[in-house]
Amino acid sequence: MILEGGSLSGRERHCLFLNTRGQRFGNISGVSGLDFPDDGRGMAVVDWDQDGDLDVWLSNRTGPQVRFMRNDTPSDAHFLAVRLRGLSCNRDGIGARLELVLKNQGQHKLIKTLRAGEGYLSQSSKWIHFGLGSSTEIDRLTVRWPGGETQSFTGLSADRRYRLTQGIDMAEAWGPRRQSPALKSSRLDPPPADGGSARAWLSARVPLEGLTYSEFGDRERSLQEFLGKPVLLNLWASWCPPCIQELGEFSRRQHVLRQSGLSIVALSVDELGDSGGRPHELLTRIKFPFASGRADPWLLHRLEMVRNRLFAWRQPFAVPTSFLIDARGWLAAIYTGPVTVDQLLKDLNLLGEPPEQLQTRALPFKGRWLTSITPISKEQWDRDLASAYYNVGLDLTRDGRLQQAVDQYLQALALNPQDANAHHNLGAVYARQGRLSQAIAQYRQVLRLRPESVQARSNLGVILAQRGDREEAVAQFRAALGRRPDHPGVLNALATTLVTAPGVSRGDAEEAVRLAQRACELTGYQEPLILDTLAMAHAAAGRNEKAVAAARQALRLARENGQTQLAAGIRRRLQSYAQRPRQP
């Protein structure tokens, strides 16, 4: 939700509850002034202005990210504030429990515990603040230090601050050594709207390669042809008035754009929707002087993946959107909404600036970087982008959209051919599609990269057995068991391969019994598929009564698990076992 611009708890007003000393709390959120609709995260309380009441700092995920709420509630109430100093425990006395008894209040206690944190990623002041109400006389304050030591302090006065040191019974009066900084109210104004336009200058450029498009005559072109000078890749639609105005400005000011060395490639997205527009005719009518063509789904998908790796807020593409690419093919800026020629000319002058200056220009406000920005290498960027394609492939696989998942895995492997996980998942999807030769090729790639992969060897063995290559299938299973001797799935797969081949030998049948028996032991005789294999192995070895017993147990478990297709197969095999003559 957050990546798509949503919120975990935005537009849910903050709540403040008052302890009424009864069985219920009073909701005073509205009258307190704290009931903001912010996407709140943290809160810290502190007597910031040192006037005896607690003020509040709030932090939010949305803007304003920090709010300070000064408590100016009129009150004649009194307070006591203490700060702990541990000697044999931790220095701040974290974990200490304080019990305050007021005079003429009997045994009624005010209790506070000093904690290291308050709420989510927040910590209040380590000054422990007691509100005394109308009381002004304090009987005693007992501190139970971490570790169990108990210490009492007397002679404390209301409306004072003290430092309490572990092992020293005299409280040290404390006065502020300096005033807290004065804070002025401020207003957070949003950036001025610029006709729906936004410019994002990248703090570190990223490579943008492998992009192709089709001219209106269906000739395929590559953006690589334009490199050697800056390129503006512009996405537009004939039904979009701002797009047409933008293209018109490019046409009117073509001479200054060409003098700057900028190439423009304007790609229509009309054919990706149902607009029915005629983009080529429109460009001809306005005498558009730069390269043009159609954007295909793969180009948009690649641009979307790049943008999603750069920005946390993921929104659908709007038109017009433009990408400024430098002379070597690296993305420098993204413009959402129309971009003026004057802005392009300014940004072209920035392309040659030193990295530290470009990073400062990437900020939408004045400030400084907390850490230095290291330019990303092409290899690292390709790995990052490949990871994004791989993750999309995982989601599509889980949704059952197998061909789309294949496309994502292929994109990932084009960027990072050494990704064994992508090869493995692509092989699994090919197997589900019945494309066994391609699945075998992918699993062989996995084993080239990770010879120790038991799962890849097992999956490869299963497919080889389906293809009738029993000898290599058995070899793959044995190699897998060499690394994981007690892998139930591999034990079962090898046993099944041994007893389902034509002309099963007595030796293969006996080995299959041992393998299936071990797999059953490892799974507590609760896996119907493995029990079914054990039944087939017993039958191949000529022990029909044991085959019937194992099959009956497998059938019962399959029915209990709702595995109707497996149960039907076990029932057919069980009938064949029961019809065989008894062994002498």
C-alpha positions as CSV (number, residue, x, y, z in Angstrom):
1,M,0.0,0.0,0.0
2,I,2.8,2.4,0.9
3,L,4.6,1.7,-2.4
4,E,1.5,2.6,-4.3
5,G,1.0,5.9,-2.4
6,G,-1.3,4.6,0.2
7,S,-1.0,4.7,4.0
8,L,-1.0,2.3,6.9
9,S,-3.0,4.6,9.2
10,G,-3.4,8.0,7.5
11,R,-6.7,9.9,7.9
12,E,-7.2,8.1,11.2
13,R,-7.1,10.9,13.7
14,H,-4.7,10.7,16.7
15,C,-6.3,9.9,20.0
16,L,-5.7,11.2,23.5
17,F,-7.3,9.7,26.5
18,L,-7.7,11.1,30.0
19,N,-7.4,8.9,33.1
20,T,-10.6,9.7,35.1
21,R,-9.5,7.4,38.0
22,G,-12.5,5.3,37.4
23,Q,-13.2,2.3,35.2
24,R,-13.1,4.3,31.9
25,F,-10.9,6.7,30.2
26,G,-12.2,10.0,28.7
27,N,-11.6,10.6,25.0
28,I,-10.3,14.2,24.9
29,S,-8.7,14.0,21.4
30,G,-10.7,16.8,19.8
31,V,-10.3,19.4,22.6
32,S,-6.6,18.6,23.1
33,G,-5.6,19.8,19.6
34,L,-3.6,16.6,19.0
35,D,-6.2,14.8,16.8
36,F,-4.3,15.3,13.6
37,P,-5.1,13.0,10.6
38,D,-1.4,12.4,10.1
39,D,0.1,9.0,9.3
40,G,1.6,9.0,12.8
41,R,4.6,6.9,13.8
42,G,6.3,8.1,17.0
43,M,5.6,10.3,20.1
44,A,8.0,11.6,22.8
45,V,7.0,13.6,25.8
46,V,9.3,16.1,27.5
47,D,9.0,19.3,29.5
48,W,10.6,21.2,26.7
49,D,10.0,24.8,28.0
50,Q,10.6,23.7,31.7
51,D,7.3,25.1,32.9
52,G,6.2,22.0,34.9
53,D,4.0,20.4,32.3
54,L,4.7,17.9,29.5
55,D,5.0,18.9,25.9
56,V,4.8,16.5,23.0
57,W,6.9,15.8,19.9
58,L,5.2,13.8,17.1
59,S,6.7,12.1,14.1
60,N,4.8,11.1,11.0
61,R,5.5,9.1,7.8
62,T,3.6,11.8,5.9
63,G,4.3,15.6,6.0
64,P,4.8,17.3,8.3
65,Q,7.2,14.7,9.4
66,V,7.8,16.4,12.8
67,R,5.3,18.3,14.9
68,F,6.1,20.0,18.3
69,M,3.0,20.6,20.5
70,R,3.7,22.9,23.4
71,N,1.4,22.4,26.4
72,D,-0.1,25.8,27.2
73,T,-3.1,24.4,29.1
74,P,-3.8,26.8,32.1
75,S,-3.3,25.0,35.3
76,D,-2.4,25.5,39.0
77,A,-1.2,21.9,39.3
78,H,2.2,21.0,40.7
79,F,4.9,18.6,39.6
80,L,8.1,16.8,40.6
81,A,10.8,15.8,38.1
82,V,13.8,13.5,38.8
83,R,16.7,12.2,36.8
84,L,18.4,9.0,37.8
85,R,22.2,8.2,37.8
86,G,23.1,4.6,38.1
87,L,26.4,3.4,39.5
88,S,26.2,-0.4,39.8
89,C,23.4,-0.7,37.3
90,N,23.2,1.0,33.8
91,R,24.2,4.7,33.9
92,D,20.7,6.0,33.1
93,G,18.9,3.7,35.5
94,I,16.8,2.2,32.7
95,G,14.3,-0.3,34.2
96,A,14.1,1.5,37.5
97,R,10.6,1.7,39.2
98,L,9.8,4.8,41.2
99,E,7.0,5.0,43.8
100,L,6.0,8.5,45.1
101,V,3.9,8.9,48.3
102,L,2.3,12.3,49.0
103,K,1.6,13.5,52.6
104,N,-2.0,13.0,53.8
105,Q,-2.6,10.6,50.9
106,G,-2.3,7.4,53.0
107,Q,-0.6,4.6,51.1
108,H,-1.8,5.8,47.7
109,K,1.2,5.7,45.3
110,L,2.1,7.4,42.1
111,I,4.2,4.9,40.1
112,K,6.5,5.4,37.1
113,T,9.0,3.1,35.3
114,L,11.9,4.4,33.3
115,R,11.9,2.7,29.9
116,A,14.4,2.8,27.1
117,G,11.8,3.5,24.5
118,E,8.3,4.8,24.1
119,G,6.1,3.4,21.3
120,Y,7.5,3.0,17.8
121,L,11.1,4.2,17.3
122,S,10.6,6.8,20.0
123,Q,12.1,7.7,23.3
124,S,10.8,10.3,25.7
125,S,13.0,12.4,28.0
126,K,14.8,10.4,30.7
127,W,13.5,13.0,33.2
128,I,10.7,11.2,35.1
129,H,7.8,13.5,35.6
130,F,5.2,13.2,38.3
131,G,2.0,15.3,38.1
132,L,1.0,16.1,41.7
133,G,-2.3,17.9,41.1
134,S,-3.1,20.3,44.0
135,S,-0.7,18.5,46.4
136,T,2.4,20.3,47.5
137,E,3.9,18.1,50.2
138,I,5.9,14.9,49.4
139,D,6.4,12.2,52.0
140,R,9.0,10.0,50.2
141,L,10.1,8.7,46.8
142,T,11.3,5.1,46.6
143,V,13.5,3.9,43.8
144,R,13.8,0.2,43.0
145,W,17.0,0.2,40.9
146,P,17.7,-2.5,38.2
147,G,19.1,-5.4,40.0
148,G,16.8,-5.2,43.0
149,E,18.3,-2.5,45.3
150,T,15.8,-0.3,46.9
151,Q,16.5,3.3,48.0
152,S,14.2,6.0,49.6
153,F,14.6,9.8,49.3
154,T,12.9,12.3,51.6
155,G,12.9,16.1,51.9
156,L,11.8,16.6,48.3
157,S,9.8,19.7,47.5
158,A,7.1,20.2,44.8
159,D,7.8,22.1,41.6
160,R,11.5,21.2,41.8
161,R,13.9,19.0,39.8
162,Y,16.3,16.6,41.4
163,R,19.1,14.2,40.4
164,L,19.1,10.9,42.3
165,T,22.3,8.9,42.4
166,Q,22.3,5.2,43.3
167,G,23.8,4.6,46.7
168,I,23.6,8.3,47.8
169,D,20.6,9.1,49.9
170,M,20.7,12.8,49.5
171,A,18.8,14.1,46.5
172,E,20.7,16.8,44.5
173,A,18.6,19.8,43.5
174,W,18.9,20.6,39.8
175,G,18.3,23.9,38.0
176,P,18.3,24.3,34.3
177,R,21.8,25.2,33.0
178,R,20.4,26.7,29.8
179,Q,17.0,27.5,28.4
180,S,15.5,25.2,25.8
181,P,15.7,26.7,22.3
182,A,12.7,28.9,21.5
183,L,10.5,27.4,18.7
184,K,8.4,29.4,16.4
185,S,5.3,28.1,14.7
186,S,5.8,27.4,11.0
187,R,3.7,26.3,8.1
188,L,4.6,23.5,5.7
189,D,3.6,24.7,2.3
190,P,3.6,22.1,-0.6
191,P,5.8,22.8,-3.6
192,P,4.1,25.1,-6.1
193,A,2.0,23.3,-8.7
194,D,3.5,23.7,-12.2
195,G,0.6,22.7,-14.4
196,G,0.8,19.1,-13.2
197,S,4.5,18.8,-14.0
198,A,7.2,17.4,-11.8
199,R,11.0,17.0,-12.4
200,A,13.1,14.4,-10.7
201,W,16.9,14.9,-11.1
202,L,18.7,11.7,-10.1
203,S,21.4,11.9,-7.5
204,A,23.1,8.9,-9.1
205,R,22.5,8.0,-12.8
206,V,21.6,4.5,-13.9
207,P,22.1,2.7,-17.2
208,L,19.2,2.6,-19.5
209,E,20.0,0.0,-22.2
210,G,18.2,-2.4,-24.4
211,L,15.3,-0.2,-25.2
212,T,13.7,-0.6,-28.7
213,Y,10.6,0.8,-30.4
214,S,8.8,0.5,-33.7
215,E,8.6,3.3,-36.2
216,F,5.1,3.9,-37.7
217,G,6.3,2.0,-40.7
218,D,6.9,-1.0,-38.4
219,R,10.7,-0.8,-38.7
220,E,12.3,-1.6,-35.3
221,R,14.8,0.9,-33.9
222,S,17.0,1.0,-30.9
223,L,17.7,3.9,-28.7
224,Q,21.4,2.9,-28.9
225,E,21.4,4.5,-32.3
226,F,21.0,7.9,-30.8
227,L,23.8,7.7,-28.2
228,G,26.8,9.9,-28.3
229,K,24.6,12.9,-27.5
230,P,21.8,13.4,-25.0
231,V,18.4,11.9,-25.9
232,L,14.9,12.8,-24.6
233,L,12.6,9.8,-24.7
234,N,9.0,11.2,-24.7
235,L,5.8,9.2,-24.1
236,W,2.6,10.8,-25.4
237,A,-0.9,10.1,-26.6
238,S,-3.0,11.8,-29.3
239,W,-5.9,12.1,-26.9
240,C,-3.8,14.1,-24.4
241,P,-3.9,18.0,-24.9
242,P,-0.8,18.7,-22.8
243,C,1.1,16.1,-24.9
244,I,0.1,17.9,-28.1
245,Q,1.1,21.3,-26.7
246,E,4.4,19.9,-25.6
247,L,5.1,18.3,-29.0
248,G,4.1,21.6,-30.6
249,E,6.7,23.5,-28.5
250,F,9.4,21.0,-29.5
251,S,8.5,21.6,-33.1
252,R,8.5,25.4,-32.9
253,R,11.8,25.5,-31.1
254,Q,13.5,22.7,-33.0
255,H,16.5,24.9,-34.0
256,V,17.5,25.7,-30.5
257,L,17.1,22.1,-29.5
258,R,19.2,20.8,-32.3
259,Q,21.9,23.5,-31.5
260,S,22.0,22.1,-27.9
261,G,22.8,18.6,-29.3
262,L,19.6,17.0,-27.9
263,S,17.8,14.3,-29.9
264,I,14.1,13.6,-29.2
265,V,12.3,10.3,-29.7
266,A,8.6,10.7,-29.3
267,L,6.7,7.4,-28.8
268,S,3.0,7.2,-28.9
269,V,1.1,4.9,-26.4
270,D,-2.2,5.1,-28.4
271,E,-2.0,1.5,-29.6
272,L,-1.7,0.2,-26.0
273,G,-5.3,1.4,-25.2
274,D,-8.6,1.8,-26.9
275,S,-8.3,5.5,-27.9
276,G,-8.5,4.8,-31.6
277,G,-6.2,7.8,-32.3
278,R,-4.0,8.4,-35.3
279,P,-0.7,9.6,-33.8
280,H,1.2,9.4,-37.1
281,E,-1.3,11.8,-38.8
282,L,-1.1,14.2,-35.9
283,L,2.7,14.3,-36.0
284,T,2.6,14.9,-39.7
285,R,0.1,17.8,-39.3
286,I,2.3,19.6,-36.7
287,K,5.4,18.8,-38.8
288,F,7.2,17.1,-35.9
289,P,10.9,17.2,-36.9
290,F,12.3,14.5,-34.5
291,A,12.2,10.7,-34.4
292,S,8.9,9.1,-33.5
293,G,7.2,5.8,-33.3
294,R,5.1,3.5,-31.2
295,A,5.9,2.3,-27.6
296,D,5.3,-1.4,-27.1
297,P,4.3,-3.0,-23.7
298,W,7.9,-4.3,-23.2
299,L,9.4,-0.8,-23.4
300,L,6.9,0.6,-21.0
301,H,7.4,-2.3,-18.6
302,R,11.1,-1.9,-18.7
303,L,10.8,1.9,-18.0
304,E,8.3,1.1,-15.2
305,M,10.7,-1.4,-13.6
306,V,13.5,1.2,-13.7
307,R,11.3,3.9,-12.1
308,N,10.1,1.5,-9.4
309,R,13.7,0.7,-8.5
310,L,14.4,4.5,-8.1
311,F,11.3,5.7,-6.3
312,A,9.4,4.2,-3.3
313,W,6.1,5.7,-4.5
314,R,4.8,3.6,-7.4
315,Q,2.1,5.1,-9.6
316,P,0.9,4.2,-13.1
317,F,2.5,6.1,-15.9
318,A,0.9,9.3,-16.9
319,V,1.3,11.1,-20.2
320,P,3.3,13.0,-21.0
321,T,6.3,11.5,-19.3
322,S,9.9,12.1,-20.5
323,F,13.3,10.6,-19.7
324,L,16.5,12.6,-20.2
325,I,19.3,10.2,-21.1
326,D,22.9,11.4,-21.3
327,A,25.3,10.7,-24.1
328,R,26.5,7.4,-22.7
329,G,23.0,6.0,-22.3
330,W,22.5,6.7,-18.5
331,L,19.3,8.1,-17.2
332,A,19.7,11.6,-15.7
333,A,16.2,13.0,-15.1
334,I,12.5,12.0,-15.3
335,Y,9.8,14.6,-16.1
336,T,6.2,13.8,-15.2
337,G,3.9,16.1,-17.1
338,P,4.9,18.6,-19.8
339,V,8.5,19.8,-19.8
340,T,9.4,23.1,-21.3
341,V,12.2,23.6,-23.8
342,D,13.8,26.2,-21.4
343,Q,13.9,23.5,-18.6
344,L,15.5,21.1,-21.0
345,L,18.2,23.6,-22.0
346,K,19.0,24.3,-18.3
347,D,19.2,20.5,-17.6
348,L,21.4,19.9,-20.6
349,N,23.9,22.3,-19.1
350,L,23.9,20.3,-15.9
351,L,24.9,17.0,-17.5
352,G,28.6,17.7,-17.4
353,E,28.7,19.0,-13.8
354,P,30.8,17.1,-11.1
355,P,28.8,14.4,-9.2
356,E,28.8,16.3,-5.9
357,Q,27.1,19.3,-7.5
358,L,24.6,17.0,-9.3
359,Q,23.7,15.3,-6.1
360,T,22.9,18.7,-4.5
361,R,20.7,19.6,-7.5
362,A,18.8,16.4,-7.0
363,L,17.3,17.7,-3.8
364,P,13.9,19.4,-4.1
365,F,14.8,21.7,-1.1
366,K,17.9,23.1,0.6
367,G,19.8,20.6,2.7
368,R,22.8,18.3,2.8
369,W,23.3,14.6,2.3
370,L,23.7,12.5,5.5
371,T,26.0,10.1,3.7
372,S,28.0,10.3,0.5
373,I,26.3,9.1,-2.7
374,T,28.3,6.4,-4.5
375,P,27.6,6.2,-8.2
376,I,26.1,2.8,-9.1
377,S,28.0,0.6,-11.4
378,K,26.3,-0.9,-14.5
379,E,26.9,-4.4,-13.1
380,Q,25.2,-3.6,-9.8
381,W,22.3,-1.8,-11.5
382,D,21.7,-4.8,-13.8
383,R,21.7,-7.1,-10.8
384,D,19.2,-4.8,-8.9
385,L,17.0,-4.6,-12.0
386,A,17.2,-8.4,-12.5
387,S,16.1,-8.9,-8.9
388,A,13.1,-6.7,-9.6
389,Y,12.1,-8.8,-12.6
390,Y,12.7,-12.0,-10.6
391,N,10.4,-10.8,-7.8
392,V,7.6,-10.0,-10.3
393,G,8.1,-13.4,-11.8
394,L,7.6,-15.0,-8.4
395,D,4.3,-13.1,-7.9
396,L,3.0,-14.1,-11.3
397,T,4.0,-17.7,-10.7
398,R,2.0,-17.8,-7.5
399,D,-0.9,-16.3,-9.3
400,G,-0.8,-19.0,-12.0
401,R,0.1,-16.5,-14.8
402,L,2.8,-18.8,-16.1
403,Q,3.7,-17.3,-19.5
404,Q,3.9,-13.8,-18.0
405,A,6.2,-15.3,-15.3
406,V,8.4,-16.8,-18.0
407,D,8.8,-13.4,-19.6
408,Q,9.9,-11.9,-16.3
409,Y,12.4,-14.6,-15.6
410,L,13.8,-14.2,-19.1
411,Q,14.2,-10.5,-18.5
412,A,16.0,-11.2,-15.3
413,L,18.4,-13.6,-16.9
414,A,19.1,-11.3,-19.8
415,L,20.4,-8.8,-17.2
416,N,22.0,-11.4,-14.9
417,P,22.7,-14.8,-16.6
418,Q,24.4,-16.1,-13.5
419,D,21.2,-16.0,-11.3
420,A,20.7,-19.6,-10.4
421,N,17.4,-18.9,-8.7
422,A,15.9,-17.4,-11.8
423,H,17.1,-20.4,-13.9
424,H,15.5,-22.8,-11.3
425,N,12.2,-21.0,-11.2
426,L,12.1,-20.7,-15.0
427,G,12.7,-24.4,-15.2
428,A,9.9,-25.1,-12.8
429,V,7.4,-23.0,-14.8
430,Y,8.5,-24.7,-18.1
431,A,7.8,-28.0,-16.4
432,R,4.3,-26.9,-15.4
433,Q,3.7,-25.8,-19.0
434,G,4.9,-29.2,-20.3
435,R,7.9,-27.7,-22.0
436,L,10.2,-30.4,-20.8
437,S,13.2,-29.8,-23.0
438,Q,13.4,-26.2,-22.0
439,A,12.9,-27.2,-18.3
440,I,15.8,-29.6,-18.6
441,A,18.0,-26.9,-20.1
442,Q,17.3,-24.6,-17.2
443,Y,18.0,-27.2,-14.5
444,R,21.3,-28.0,-16.2
445,Q,22.1,-24.3,-16.0
446,V,21.4,-24.4,-12.2
447,L,23.7,-27.3,-11.7
448,R,26.4,-25.5,-13.7
449,L,26.2,-22.6,-11.3
450,R,25.3,-24.7,-8.2
451,P,26.4,-28.3,-8.5
452,E,25.4,-28.8,-4.8
453,S,21.7,-28.1,-5.5
454,V,19.8,-31.2,-4.4
455,Q,16.4,-29.7,-5.5
456,A,17.6,-29.0,-9.0
457,R,19.0,-32.5,-9.4
458,S,15.8,-34.0,-8.1
459,N,13.6,-31.9,-10.4
460,L,15.9,-32.7,-13.3
461,G,15.7,-36.4,-12.5
462,V,11.8,-36.3,-12.4
463,I,11.7,-34.7,-15.8
464,L,14.2,-37.1,-17.3
465,A,12.2,-40.0,-16.0
466,Q,9.0,-38.5,-17.6
467,R,11.0,-38.3,-20.9
468,G,12.0,-41.9,-20.6
469,D,15.6,-41.3,-19.9
470,R,15.7,-43.7,-16.9
471,E,19.4,-44.1,-16.7
472,E,20.3,-40.5,-16.3
473,A,17.3,-39.9,-14.0
474,V,18.5,-42.5,-11.6
475,A,22.0,-41.0,-11.8
476,Q,20.7,-37.6,-10.9
477,F,18.7,-39.0,-7.9
478,R,21.8,-40.9,-6.6
479,A,23.9,-37.8,-6.9
480,A,21.3,-35.8,-4.9
481,L,21.2,-38.5,-2.2
482,G,25.0,-38.4,-2.1
483,R,24.6,-34.9,-0.7
484,R,21.3,-35.4,1.3
485,P,20.9,-39.1,2.1
486,D,17.7,-38.6,4.1
487,H,15.8,-36.4,1.7
488,P,12.3,-38.0,1.6
489,G,11.4,-36.5,-1.7
490,V,14.5,-37.7,-3.5
491,L,14.2,-41.2,-1.8
492,N,10.7,-41.4,-3.1
493,A,11.5,-40.2,-6.6
494,L,14.3,-42.7,-7.0
495,A,12.1,-45.5,-5.6
496,T,9.3,-44.6,-8.0
497,T,11.7,-44.5,-11.0
498,L,13.1,-47.9,-10.2
499,V,9.7,-49.7,-10.0
500,T,7.8,-47.9,-12.8
501,A,10.3,-48.7,-15.6
502,P,9.5,-51.7,-17.9
503,G,11.0,-55.0,-16.8
504,V,11.8,-54.2,-13.2
505,S,14.6,-56.4,-11.9
506,R,14.4,-58.1,-8.5
507,G,17.4,-56.0,-7.4
508,D,15.7,-52.7,-8.4
509,A,12.5,-53.8,-6.6
510,E,14.3,-54.6,-3.4
511,E,16.2,-51.3,-3.5
512,A,13.0,-49.4,-4.1
513,V,11.5,-51.1,-1.0
514,R,14.4,-50.0,1.1
515,L,14.3,-46.4,-0.3
516,A,10.5,-46.0,0.2
517,Q,10.6,-47.6,3.6
518,R,13.2,-45.0,4.7
519,A,11.2,-42.2,3.2
520,C,8.1,-43.4,5.1
521,E,10.1,-43.5,8.4
522,L,11.3,-39.9,7.8
523,T,7.7,-38.7,7.2
524,G,6.1,-40.7,10.0
525,Y,4.1,-42.9,7.6
526,Q,1.8,-39.9,7.0
527,E,2.5,-39.1,3.4
528,P,0.1,-41.0,1.0
529,L,2.3,-40.4,-2.0
530,I,5.3,-42.1,-0.4
531,L,3.1,-44.9,1.0
532,D,1.8,-45.5,-2.5
533,T,5.4,-45.8,-3.7
534,L,6.1,-48.3,-1.0
535,A,3.1,-50.3,-2.1
536,M,4.3,-50.4,-5.7
537,A,7.7,-51.5,-4.5
538,H,6.4,-54.3,-2.4
539,A,4.2,-55.4,-5.4
540,A,7.2,-55.3,-7.7
541,A,9.2,-57.5,-5.2
542,G,6.3,-60.0,-5.1
543,R,5.0,-59.2,-1.6
544,N,1.3,-58.5,-2.4
545,E,0.0,-58.6,1.1
546,K,2.4,-55.8,2.2
547,A,1.5,-53.9,-1.0
548,V,-2.2,-54.1,-0.1
549,A,-1.6,-53.0,3.5
550,A,0.6,-50.0,2.4
551,A,-1.9,-49.0,-0.3
552,R,-4.9,-49.1,2.1
553,Q,-3.1,-46.8,4.4
554,A,-2.1,-44.5,1.6
555,L,-5.7,-44.5,0.3
556,R,-7.1,-43.5,3.7
557,L,-4.7,-40.6,4.1
558,A,-5.3,-39.4,0.6
559,R,-9.0,-39.3,1.2
560,E,-8.6,-37.5,4.5
561,N,-6.3,-34.9,2.8
562,G,-8.8,-34.3,0.0
563,Q,-6.3,-35.6,-2.6
564,T,-9.0,-37.1,-4.8
565,Q,-6.9,-37.6,-8.0
566,L,-4.2,-39.4,-6.0
567,A,-6.8,-41.5,-4.1
568,A,-8.3,-42.6,-7.4
569,G,-5.0,-43.9,-8.7
570,I,-4.2,-45.7,-5.4
571,R,-7.6,-47.3,-5.5
572,R,-7.0,-48.7,-9.0
573,R,-3.6,-50.1,-8.0
574,L,-5.0,-51.5,-4.7
575,Q,-7.5,-53.5,-6.8
576,S,-4.7,-54.9,-8.9
577,Y,-2.7,-56.0,-5.8
578,A,-5.7,-57.7,-4.3
579,Q,-6.4,-59.7,-7.5
580,R,-2.8,-61.1,-7.7
581,P,-2.3,-64.7,-6.3
582,R,-0.8,-65.0,-2.9
583,Q,2.9,-65.7,-2.6
584,P,3.7,-69.3,-1.7
